[in-house]
């Protein structure tokens, strides 16, 4: 299990196809102070091979800075848990190979992905952020979001 950036070949090929996929999927949102993080996960059928226990999703994340200060994302931490309860922790500098600076009122958006060995799972995370002008550091929560494939057979009691 790992989160991968948009250069990994996980994304749909056209922007119209991509917009249609995003609009059709639920959004998960978390707020930390004036920072809002929204995630939209989606199933990638063409990247998955259920017969080989390979289930792949992409997710688009928006980080919206509603605060008065510019922020910079320094690093990330993900906890990715598959359908059998096995968790993998991913730590790394920045996101998608950069440490984005997000001005007051601005939004940073990126798409990444994850592959599991089970047809469902969940992800949750944290961005480690700094306010460059003051040096103040804090964590921004990424909402917990589900990774559900069409191959997932849920039982409702």
C-alpha positions as CSV (number, residue, x, y, z in Angstrom):
1,X,0.0,0.0,0.0
2,X,1.3,3.5,-0.8
3,X,0.0,6.8,-1.8
4,X,1.3,7.8,-5.2
5,X,1.3,11.1,-7.1
6,X,-0.4,12.0,-10.3
7,X,2.7,11.2,-12.4
8,X,2.3,7.5,-11.6
9,X,-0.2,6.8,-14.4
10,X,-3.2,6.4,-12.1
11,X,-5.3,9.1,-13.6
12,X,-7.9,9.2,-16.4
13,X,-6.5,10.4,-19.7
14,X,-8.8,13.4,-20.4
15,X,-9.7,16.3,-18.2
16,X,-13.4,16.0,-19.1
17,X,-13.4,12.3,-18.0
18,X,-11.6,13.3,-14.8
19,X,-14.2,16.1,-14.0
20,X,-17.1,13.6,-14.6
21,X,-15.5,11.1,-12.2
22,X,-15.0,13.7,-9.4
23,X,-18.5,15.1,-9.7
24,X,-20.0,11.6,-9.3
25,X,-18.2,10.8,-6.0
26,X,-18.7,11.9,-2.4
27,X,-16.5,14.4,-0.8
28,X,-15.0,14.0,2.7
29,X,-14.0,17.2,4.6
30,X,-12.0,18.2,7.6
31,X,-11.4,21.6,9.1
32,X,-8.4,22.6,11.2
33,X,-8.8,26.2,12.2
34,X,-9.0,28.1,8.9
35,X,-7.7,25.3,6.8
36,X,-10.2,23.0,5.0
37,X,-9.1,19.8,3.4
38,X,-11.6,18.0,1.0
39,X,-11.0,14.6,-0.4
40,X,-12.8,12.9,-3.3
41,X,-11.7,9.2,-3.8
42,X,-12.6,7.2,-6.9
43,X,-12.2,3.6,-8.1
44,X,-9.8,2.9,-11.0
45,X,-11.2,-0.1,-12.7
46,X,-8.6,-0.1,-15.5
47,X,-5.7,-0.1,-13.0
48,X,-7.2,-2.8,-10.8
49,X,-6.9,-6.6,-11.1
50,X,-9.3,-8.2,-8.6
51,X,-8.3,-11.7,-9.7
52,X,-4.7,-10.8,-8.6
53,X,-5.9,-9.0,-5.4
54,X,-4.9,-5.6,-6.7
55,X,-7.5,-2.8,-6.0
56,X,-6.6,0.7,-7.0
57,X,-8.1,4.1,-6.2
58,X,-7.1,7.7,-6.9
59,X,-8.2,10.6,-4.8
60,X,-8.2,14.3,-5.4
61,X,-7.4,16.6,-2.4
62,X,-8.1,20.3,-2.1
63,X,-6.4,22.3,0.6
64,X,-8.2,25.6,1.1
65,X,-6.5,28.3,3.2
66,X,-9.2,30.5,4.6
67,X,-6.8,32.1,7.1
68,X,-5.0,35.4,7.1
69,X,-1.5,33.9,6.8
70,X,0.3,32.1,4.0
71,X,1.0,28.5,4.9
72,X,3.4,25.8,3.6
73,X,2.9,22.1,3.7
74,X,6.2,20.6,4.8
75,X,5.4,16.9,5.1
76,X,2.6,14.3,5.3
77,X,1.6,11.2,7.3
78,X,-0.9,8.7,6.0
79,X,-2.4,5.7,7.8
80,X,-3.8,3.3,5.1
81,X,-5.9,0.4,6.5
82,X,-7.0,-2.4,4.2
83,X,-10.2,-4.4,4.5
84,X,-8.5,-7.1,6.7
85,X,-7.4,-4.4,9.2
86,X,-3.7,-4.3,8.2
87,X,-2.4,-0.7,8.4
88,X,0.5,0.9,6.6
89,X,2.0,4.2,7.6
90,X,3.5,6.5,5.0
91,X,5.6,9.5,5.9
92,X,7.2,11.8,3.5
93,X,8.3,15.3,2.7
94,X,5.7,17.5,1.1
95,X,3.0,16.2,-1.2
96,X,3.4,15.0,-4.8
97,X,7.1,15.9,-4.7
98,X,6.7,19.5,-3.6
99,X,6.2,21.6,-0.4
100,X,3.4,23.8,-1.7
101,X,3.0,27.4,-0.4
102,X,-0.7,28.3,-0.1
103,X,-1.5,32.0,0.2
104,X,-4.4,33.4,2.2
105,X,-7.6,32.7,0.2
106,X,-5.9,30.2,-2.1
107,X,-6.6,26.5,-2.8
108,X,-4.0,23.9,-3.6
109,X,-5.3,20.8,-5.4
110,X,-3.6,17.5,-6.4
111,X,-4.4,13.9,-7.2
112,X,-2.7,10.8,-5.9
113,X,-3.5,7.2,-5.5
114,X,-3.4,4.0,-3.4
115,X,-3.4,0.3,-4.1
116,X,-4.7,-2.3,-1.7
117,X,-4.8,-6.1,-1.6
118,X,-8.4,-6.0,-0.4
119,X,-11.5,-4.6,-2.1
120,X,-12.0,-1.9,0.5
121,X,-10.1,0.1,3.0
122,X,-9.8,3.5,4.6
123,X,-7.2,6.3,4.7
124,X,-6.6,9.1,7.1
125,X,-3.8,11.6,7.3
126,X,-2.1,14.7,8.6
127,X,-0.2,17.5,6.9
128,X,2.6,19.1,8.9
129,X,2.4,22.8,8.1
130,X,4.3,26.0,8.8
131,X,3.4,29.7,8.7
132,X,6.6,31.0,7.0
133,X,6.2,34.5,8.3
134,X,6.1,33.4,12.0
135,X,7.7,30.0,12.0
136,X,4.6,28.6,13.8
137,X,4.1,24.9,13.0
138,X,0.9,22.9,13.3
139,X,-0.8,19.8,12.0
140,X,-3.7,19.9,9.6
141,X,-6.1,16.9,9.5
142,X,-6.9,15.1,6.3
143,X,-10.4,13.6,6.7
144,X,-10.8,9.8,7.0
145,X,-12.1,8.5,3.7
146,X,-13.2,5.2,2.5
147,X,-11.9,3.2,-0.4
148,X,-14.7,1.0,-1.7
149,X,-14.5,-1.0,-4.9
150,X,-17.4,-2.5,-6.8
151,X,-16.0,-5.8,-5.6
152,X,-16.6,-5.0,-2.0
153,X,-19.6,-7.0,-0.6
154,X,-20.8,-5.2,2.5
155,X,-23.2,-6.9,4.9
156,X,-25.7,-4.6,6.5
157,X,-27.3,-5.9,9.7
